[in-house]
Amino acid sequence: MPQLQPHIRLDSSHGAVCALLPGDPARLDRIRPFLESPEELAYNREYRSLVGSYQGIRVLAVSTGIGAASAGIAVEELNNLGVKNMIRIGSCGALQPQVKIGDLILVSGAVRDDGASKTYIDPVFPAVPDSELLFASVSAAKKRNYRFHTGIARSHDSFYTDREEEIDAYWSRRGVLGSDMETAALYTIGHLRGIRAMSILNNVVAFETDTLDAIGSYVDGESAAMRGEEREILTALDAFAAVLQLV
């Protein structure tokens, strides 16, 4: 049995081969109702975990905290335990007017504007999802009649640079749908480690609005964003069920 991992504080006794990766540890409380027989496992730093079942599939949920560096640690340590299917269920800010609050972005590729992914491989290497999980996520969102967009997101490292409006406008003009902080690292590390990786983002910041105010409203339970969170959870679980039941 692989040894206890130093940061996520898990070993392989959970029996899961797939993991949901939210950023916020509190999001596990909203994942729990959708799993059968959920069991809390560990909580160390930003890494909180639980395990349960969905349509007969053993599913982990592990929070990764904020940013690519901490997300990358979770991906690596889960990989050490044999978890080979991972879907990020995160939040993002819209870079296009058609992406409304609570809409999902199914990320088909990520701009690697983060530092963590660049420590692994040259920046020209693409950050793309596993095609089966992407297609399964699209199918799941369609079947549930959710509003979603499929396309490129940008992953970055800070909300507080001096050029945020300029940077957002640059990527918006190039058709990027939204911004998060973790997807590029997940996709890059996932490919290099042989992991099926996918990112489903819930938009919590409307196009050209203040990020800090919007995130505050989301944390306080703003309704459209909270509905989007539920939808990304169910879309991800359905995608796991579709892909893993074909294996």
C-alpha atoms as a printed R data frame, in Angstrom:
    type eleno elety resid chain resno       x      y       z
1   ATOM     1    CA   MET     A     1   0.000  0.000   0.000
2   ATOM     2    CA   PRO     A     2   1.421  3.438  -0.913
3   ATOM     3    CA   GLN     A     3   2.462  5.420   2.112
4   ATOM     4    CA   LEU     A     4   0.502  8.284   3.611
5   ATOM     5    CA   GLN     A     5   0.955 11.318   1.398
6   ATOM     6    CA   PRO     A     6   2.536 14.260   3.241
7   ATOM     7    CA   HIS     A     7   0.152 17.075   2.285
8   ATOM     8    CA   ILE     A     8  -3.227 15.554   1.492
9   ATOM     9    CA   ARG     A     9  -2.721 13.022   4.327
10  ATOM    10    CA   LEU     A    10  -4.293 10.127   2.420
11  ATOM    11    CA   ASP     A    11  -3.222  6.612   1.538
12  ATOM    12    CA   SER     A    12  -4.902  4.268  -0.953
13  ATOM    13    CA   SER     A    13  -7.292  2.681   1.554
14  ATOM    14    CA   HIS     A    14 -10.140  4.917   0.278
15  ATOM    15    CA   GLY     A    15 -10.442  2.675  -2.792
16  ATOM    16    CA   ALA     A    16 -11.225  5.475  -5.264
17  ATOM    17    CA   VAL     A    17  -9.800  5.863  -8.773
18  ATOM    18    CA   CYS     A    18 -11.336  9.281  -9.447
19  ATOM    19    CA   ALA     A    19 -11.374 12.620  -7.644
20  ATOM    20    CA   LEU     A    20 -13.309 15.855  -7.726
21  ATOM    21    CA   LEU     A    21 -10.984 18.797  -7.107
22  ATOM    22    CA   PRO     A    22 -12.697 21.896  -5.712
23  ATOM    23    CA   GLY     A    23 -10.567 24.776  -4.520
24  ATOM    24    CA   ASP     A    24 -12.488 25.735  -1.391
25  ATOM    25    CA   PRO     A    25 -12.520 23.171   1.463
26  ATOM    26    CA   ALA     A    26 -16.064 24.325   2.309
27  ATOM    27    CA   ARG     A    27 -17.259 23.097  -1.077
28  ATOM    28    CA   LEU     A    28 -17.001 19.534   0.190
29  ATOM    29    CA   ASP     A    29 -20.092 20.226   2.286
30  ATOM    30    CA   ARG     A    30 -21.988 20.900  -0.967
31  ATOM    31    CA   ILE     A    31 -20.557 17.785  -2.672
32  ATOM    32    CA   ARG     A    32 -21.470 15.486   0.207
33  ATOM    33    CA   PRO     A    33 -25.268 15.347  -0.482
34  ATOM    34    CA   PHE     A    34 -24.661 13.930  -3.967
35  ATOM    35    CA   LEU     A    35 -22.604 10.964  -2.747
36  ATOM    36    CA   GLU     A    36 -23.795  7.756  -1.153
37  ATOM    37    CA   SER     A    37 -22.321  6.947   2.263
38  ATOM    38    CA   PRO     A    38 -19.933  9.934   2.357
39  ATOM    39    CA   GLU     A    39 -17.067  9.667   4.815
40  ATOM    40    CA   GLU     A    40 -14.759 12.476   5.933
41  ATOM    41    CA   LEU     A    41 -11.122 11.460   5.569
42  ATOM    42    CA   ALA     A    42  -8.545 14.158   6.334
43  ATOM    43    CA   TYR     A    43  -8.032 17.896   6.708
44  ATOM    44    CA   ASN     A    44  -4.516 19.323   6.527
45  ATOM    45    CA   ARG     A    45  -3.787 22.903   5.466
46  ATOM    46    CA   GLU     A    46  -5.981 23.564   2.399
47  ATOM    47    CA   TYR     A    47  -6.429 19.855   1.696
48  ATOM    48    CA   ARG     A    48  -9.729 18.531   3.006
49  ATOM    49    CA   SER     A    49 -11.023 15.207   1.710
50  ATOM    50    CA   LEU     A    50 -14.004 12.896   1.786
51  ATOM    51    CA   VAL     A    51 -15.021  9.768  -0.098
52  ATOM    52    CA   GLY     A    52 -18.346  8.306  -1.174
53  ATOM    53    CA   SER     A    53 -20.039  6.597  -4.110
54  ATOM    54    CA   TYR     A    54 -21.908  7.799  -7.189
55  ATOM    55    CA   GLN     A    55 -23.696  5.282  -9.432
56  ATOM    56    CA   GLY     A    56 -21.531  2.563  -7.949
57  ATOM    57    CA   ILE     A    57 -18.242  4.411  -8.506
58  ATOM    58    CA   ARG     A    58 -16.003  5.270  -5.571
59  ATOM    59    CA   VAL     A    59 -15.334  9.035  -5.673
60  ATOM    60    CA   LEU     A    60 -12.917 11.183  -3.693
61  ATOM    61    CA   ALA     A    61 -13.383 14.913  -3.207
62  ATOM    62    CA   VAL     A    62 -10.173 16.752  -2.291
63  ATOM    63    CA   SER     A    63  -9.926 20.528  -1.932
64  ATOM    64    CA   THR     A    64  -6.795 22.096  -3.409
65  ATOM    65    CA   GLY     A    65  -6.830 25.630  -1.995
66  ATOM    66    CA   ILE     A    66  -6.092 28.696  -4.092
67  ATOM    67    CA   GLY     A    67  -3.651 28.592  -6.983
68  ATOM    68    CA   ALA     A    68  -1.738 26.250  -9.226
69  ATOM    69    CA   ALA     A    69   1.085 25.360  -6.843
70  ATOM    70    CA   SER     A    70  -1.170 23.865  -4.181
71  ATOM    71    CA   ALA     A    71  -3.392 22.225  -6.811
72  ATOM    72    CA   GLY     A    72  -0.346 20.639  -8.384
73  ATOM    73    CA   ILE     A    73   0.678 19.096  -5.072
74  ATOM    74    CA   ALA     A    74  -2.766 17.516  -4.711
75  ATOM    75    CA   VAL     A    75  -2.622 16.138  -8.260
76  ATOM    76    CA   GLU     A    76   0.829 14.641  -7.707
77  ATOM    77    CA   GLU     A    77  -0.054 13.035  -4.384
78  ATOM    78    CA   LEU     A    78  -3.342 11.635  -5.664
79  ATOM    79    CA   ASN     A    79  -1.470 10.205  -8.634
80  ATOM    80    CA   ASN     A    80   0.930  8.527  -6.206
81  ATOM    81    CA   LEU     A    81  -2.110  6.736  -4.773
82  ATOM    82    CA   GLY     A    82  -3.326  5.511  -8.153
83  ATOM    83    CA   VAL     A    83  -6.065  8.087  -8.730
84  ATOM    84    CA   LYS     A    84  -6.040  8.501 -12.505
85  ATOM    85    CA   ASN     A    85  -9.245 10.445 -13.212
86  ATOM    86    CA   MET     A    86  -9.565 14.017 -11.929
87  ATOM    87    CA   ILE     A    87 -12.052 16.798 -12.592
88  ATOM    88    CA   ARG     A    88 -11.567 20.284 -11.229
89  ATOM    89    CA   ILE     A    89 -14.855 21.872 -10.136
90  ATOM    90    CA   GLY     A    90 -13.816 25.466  -9.615
91  ATOM    91    CA   SER     A    91 -14.938 29.053  -9.970
92  ATOM    92    CA   CYS     A    92 -13.882 31.576 -12.586
93  ATOM    93    CA   GLY     A    93 -14.449 35.087 -13.861
94  ATOM    94    CA   ALA     A    94 -16.008 35.699 -17.276
95  ATOM    95    CA   LEU     A    95 -14.011 37.287 -20.086
96  ATOM    96    CA   GLN     A    96 -16.933 37.251 -22.524
97  ATOM    97    CA   PRO     A    97 -20.355 38.934 -22.145
98  ATOM    98    CA   GLN     A    98 -22.291 35.785 -23.077
99  ATOM    99    CA   VAL     A    99 -20.904 33.917 -20.047
100 ATOM   100    CA   LYS     A   100 -23.427 34.717 -17.328
101 ATOM   101    CA   ILE     A   101 -23.266 34.160 -13.572
102 ATOM   102    CA   GLY     A   102 -23.782 30.455 -12.886
103 ATOM   103    CA   ASP     A   103 -22.918 29.381 -16.435
104 ATOM   104    CA   LEU     A   104 -20.441 26.529 -16.742
105 ATOM   105    CA   ILE     A   105 -17.248 26.653 -18.773
106 ATOM   106    CA   LEU     A   106 -16.075 23.243 -19.951
107 ATOM   107    CA   VAL     A   107 -12.424 24.025 -20.545
108 ATOM   108    CA   SER     A   108 -11.102 22.604 -23.823
109 ATOM   109    CA   GLY     A   109  -7.711 24.264 -23.404
110 ATOM   110    CA   ALA     A   110  -5.954 26.641 -21.021
111 ATOM   111    CA   VAL     A   111  -3.607 29.580 -21.473
112 ATOM   112    CA   ARG     A   112  -0.597 28.711 -19.298
113 ATOM   113    CA   ASP     A   113  -0.195 32.108 -17.650
114 ATOM   114    CA   ASP     A   114   0.687 30.499 -14.317
115 ATOM   115    CA   GLY     A   115   4.061 29.674 -12.837
116 ATOM   116    CA   ALA     A   116   3.489 26.115 -11.659
117 ATOM   117    CA   SER     A   117   2.888 24.511 -15.061
118 ATOM   118    CA   LYS     A   118   6.007 26.205 -16.444
119 ATOM   119    CA   THR     A   119   8.177 24.500 -13.832
120 ATOM   120    CA   TYR     A   120   7.256 21.163 -15.454
121 ATOM   121    CA   ILE     A   121   7.740 21.754 -19.163
122 ATOM   122    CA   ASP     A   122   8.397 24.443 -21.773
123 ATOM   123    CA   PRO     A   123   5.578 27.032 -22.075
124 ATOM   124    CA   VAL     A   124   4.856 26.065 -25.691
125 ATOM   125    CA   PHE     A   125   3.500 22.692 -24.470
126 ATOM   126    CA   PRO     A   126  -0.327 22.795 -24.624
127 ATOM   127    CA   ALA     A   127  -2.637 22.473 -21.628
128 ATOM   128    CA   VAL     A   128  -5.580 20.361 -22.799
129 ATOM   129    CA   PRO     A   129  -8.051 18.016 -21.084
130 ATOM   130    CA   ASP     A   130  -8.607 14.325 -21.548
131 ATOM   131    CA   SER     A   131 -10.858 14.061 -24.593
132 ATOM   132    CA   GLU     A   132 -13.120 11.366 -23.123
133 ATOM   133    CA   LEU     A   133 -13.796 13.378 -19.979
134 ATOM   134    CA   LEU     A   134 -14.377 16.525 -22.043
135 ATOM   135    CA   PHE     A   135 -16.881 14.800 -24.316
136 ATOM   136    CA   ALA     A   136 -18.572 13.130 -21.345
137 ATOM   137    CA   SER     A   137 -18.866 16.497 -19.574
138 ATOM   138    CA   VAL     A   138 -20.433 18.107 -22.648
139 ATOM   139    CA   SER     A   139 -22.894 15.229 -22.930
140 ATOM   140    CA   ALA     A   140 -23.767 15.392 -19.230
141 ATOM   141    CA   ALA     A   141 -24.375 19.152 -19.300
142 ATOM   142    CA   LYS     A   142 -26.582 18.791 -22.381
143 ATOM   143    CA   LYS     A   143 -28.627 15.975 -20.826
144 ATOM   144    CA   ARG     A   144 -29.245 18.066 -17.715
145 ATOM   145    CA   ASN     A   145 -30.090 21.118 -19.856
146 ATOM   146    CA   TYR     A   146 -27.488 23.309 -18.148
147 ATOM   147    CA   ARG     A   147 -26.181 26.543 -19.636
148 ATOM   148    CA   PHE     A   148 -22.554 25.955 -20.594
149 ATOM   149    CA   HIS     A   149 -19.786 27.109 -22.905
150 ATOM   150    CA   THR     A   150 -16.915 25.043 -24.258
151 ATOM   151    CA   GLY     A   151 -13.616 26.752 -24.990
152 ATOM   152    CA   ILE     A   152 -10.389 28.239 -23.685
153 ATOM   153    CA   ALA     A   153  -9.734 29.579 -20.182
154 ATOM   154    CA   ARG     A   154  -6.723 31.475 -18.877
155 ATOM   155    CA   SER     A   155  -4.947 30.341 -15.711
156 ATOM   156    CA   HIS     A   156  -3.041 33.017 -13.792
157 ATOM   157    CA   ASP     A   157  -1.399 33.546 -10.412
158 ATOM   158    CA   SER     A   158  -2.899 36.672  -8.811
159 ATOM   159    CA   PHE     A   159  -5.975 38.916  -8.665
160 ATOM   160    CA   TYR     A   160  -3.872 41.850  -7.488
161 ATOM   161    CA   THR     A   161  -1.475 42.817 -10.267
162 ATOM   162    CA   ASP     A   162  -1.396 46.445 -11.439
163 ATOM   163    CA   ARG     A   163  -2.590 45.574 -14.964
164 ATOM   164    CA   GLU     A   164  -5.594 43.312 -14.373
165 ATOM   165    CA   GLU     A   165  -8.062 45.251 -16.517
166 ATOM   166    CA   GLU     A   166  -5.559 45.501 -19.359
167 ATOM   167    CA   ILE     A   167  -4.688 41.796 -19.149
168 ATOM   168    CA   ASP     A   168  -8.335 40.730 -19.071
169 ATOM   169    CA   ALA     A   169  -9.126 42.906 -22.081
170 ATOM   170    CA   TYR     A   170  -6.202 41.399 -24.014
171 ATOM   171    CA   TRP     A   171  -7.393 37.819 -23.536
172 ATOM   172    CA   SER     A   172 -11.045 38.738 -24.000
173 ATOM   173    CA   ARG     A   173 -10.279 40.133 -27.465
174 ATOM   174    CA   ARG     A   174  -8.740 36.774 -28.324
175 ATOM   175    CA   GLY     A   175 -11.849 34.803 -27.458
176 ATOM   176    CA   VAL     A   176 -10.818 33.378 -24.085
177 ATOM   177    CA   LEU     A   177 -13.970 32.587 -22.107
178 ATOM   178    CA   GLY     A   178 -12.840 33.046 -18.508
179 ATOM   179    CA   SER     A   179 -10.033 33.081 -15.970
180 ATOM   180    CA   ASP     A   180  -9.108 30.781 -13.109
181 ATOM   181    CA   MET     A   181  -5.876 29.899 -11.321
182 ATOM   182    CA   GLU     A   182  -5.537 26.096 -11.510
183 ATOM   183    CA   THR     A   183  -6.675 24.544 -14.787
184 ATOM   184    CA   ALA     A   184  -3.431 24.920 -16.750
185 ATOM   185    CA   ALA     A   185  -1.422 23.180 -14.044
186 ATOM   186    CA   LEU     A   186  -3.966 20.361 -13.760
187 ATOM   187    CA   TYR     A   187  -3.914 19.754 -17.507
188 ATOM   188    CA   THR     A   188  -0.137 19.964 -17.827
189 ATOM   189    CA   ILE     A   189   0.672 17.739 -14.862
190 ATOM   190    CA   GLY     A   190  -2.180 15.421 -15.750
191 ATOM   191    CA   HIS     A   191  -0.812 14.775 -19.232
192 ATOM   192    CA   LEU     A   192   2.739 14.256 -17.999
193 ATOM   193    CA   ARG     A   193   1.578 11.776 -15.328
194 ATOM   194    CA   GLY     A   194  -0.901  9.847 -17.461
195 ATOM   195    CA   ILE     A   195  -3.964 11.221 -15.646
196 ATOM   196    CA   ARG     A   196  -7.334 11.821 -17.258
197 ATOM   197    CA   ALA     A   197  -7.945 15.462 -16.349
198 ATOM   198    CA   MET     A   198 -10.845 17.817 -16.935
199 ATOM   199    CA   SER     A   199 -11.830 21.268 -15.626
200 ATOM   200    CA   ILE     A   200 -15.409 22.468 -15.202
201 ATOM   201    CA   LEU     A   201 -15.674 26.085 -14.076
202 ATOM   202    CA   ASN     A   202 -18.649 27.891 -12.556
203 ATOM   203    CA   ASN     A   203 -18.691 31.564 -13.490
204 ATOM   204    CA   VAL     A   204 -19.024 33.739 -10.380
205 ATOM   205    CA   VAL     A   205 -17.795 37.071 -11.810
206 ATOM   206    CA   ALA     A   206 -19.780 38.776 -14.564
207 ATOM   207    CA   PHE     A   207 -17.940 40.218 -17.560
208 ATOM   208    CA   GLU     A   208 -16.248 43.542 -16.766
209 ATOM   209    CA   THR     A   209 -17.354 43.671 -13.127
210 ATOM   210    CA   ASP     A   210 -15.298 43.892  -9.954
211 ATOM   211    CA   THR     A   211 -13.807 40.528  -9.021
212 ATOM   212    CA   LEU     A   212 -13.588 41.209  -5.293
213 ATOM   213    CA   ASP     A   213 -17.240 42.232  -4.961
214 ATOM   214    CA   ALA     A   214 -18.424 39.290  -7.068
215 ATOM   215    CA   ILE     A   215 -16.421 36.705  -5.153
216 ATOM   216    CA   GLY     A   216 -17.714 38.141  -1.889
217 ATOM   217    CA   SER     A   217 -21.288 37.673  -3.092
218 ATOM   218    CA   TYR     A   218 -20.527 34.078  -4.124
219 ATOM   219    CA   VAL     A   219 -19.013 33.224  -0.749
220 ATOM   220    CA   ASP     A   220 -22.104 34.711   0.900
221 ATOM   221    CA   GLY     A   221 -24.344 32.361  -1.109
222 ATOM   222    CA   GLU     A   222 -25.442 34.410  -4.136
223 ATOM   223    CA   SER     A   223 -28.113 32.250  -5.764
224 ATOM   224    CA   ALA     A   224 -27.116 31.990  -9.447
225 ATOM   225    CA   ALA     A   225 -23.495 31.223  -8.595
226 ATOM   226    CA   MET     A   226 -24.547 28.625  -6.041
227 ATOM   227    CA   ARG     A   227 -26.782 26.936  -8.606
228 ATOM   228    CA   GLY     A   228 -23.812 26.874 -10.964
229 ATOM   229    CA   GLU     A   229 -21.747 25.156  -8.303
230 ATOM   230    CA   GLU     A   230 -24.354 22.412  -7.911
231 ATOM   231    CA   ARG     A   231 -24.461 21.987 -11.682
232 ATOM   232    CA   GLU     A   232 -20.706 21.618 -12.052
233 ATOM   233    CA   ILE     A   233 -20.681 18.969  -9.317
234 ATOM   234    CA   LEU     A   234 -23.396 16.926 -11.017
235 ATOM   235    CA   THR     A   235 -21.859 17.380 -14.473
236 ATOM   236    CA   ALA     A   236 -18.521 16.098 -13.189
237 ATOM   237    CA   LEU     A   237 -20.062 13.126 -11.400
238 ATOM   238    CA   ASP     A   238 -22.053 12.175 -14.500
239 ATOM   239    CA   ALA     A   239 -18.887 12.442 -16.611
240 ATOM   240    CA   PHE     A   240 -17.019 10.095 -14.266
241 ATOM   241    CA   ALA     A   241 -19.906  7.626 -14.400
242 ATOM   242    CA   ALA     A   242 -20.020  7.713 -18.192
243 ATOM   243    CA   VAL     A   243 -16.281  7.243 -18.687
244 ATOM   244    CA   LEU     A   244 -15.522  4.764 -15.909
245 ATOM   245    CA   GLN     A   245 -18.455  2.497 -16.715
246 ATOM   246    CA   LEU     A   246 -17.055  2.140 -20.230
247 ATOM   247    CA   VAL     A   247 -13.654  0.923 -18.978
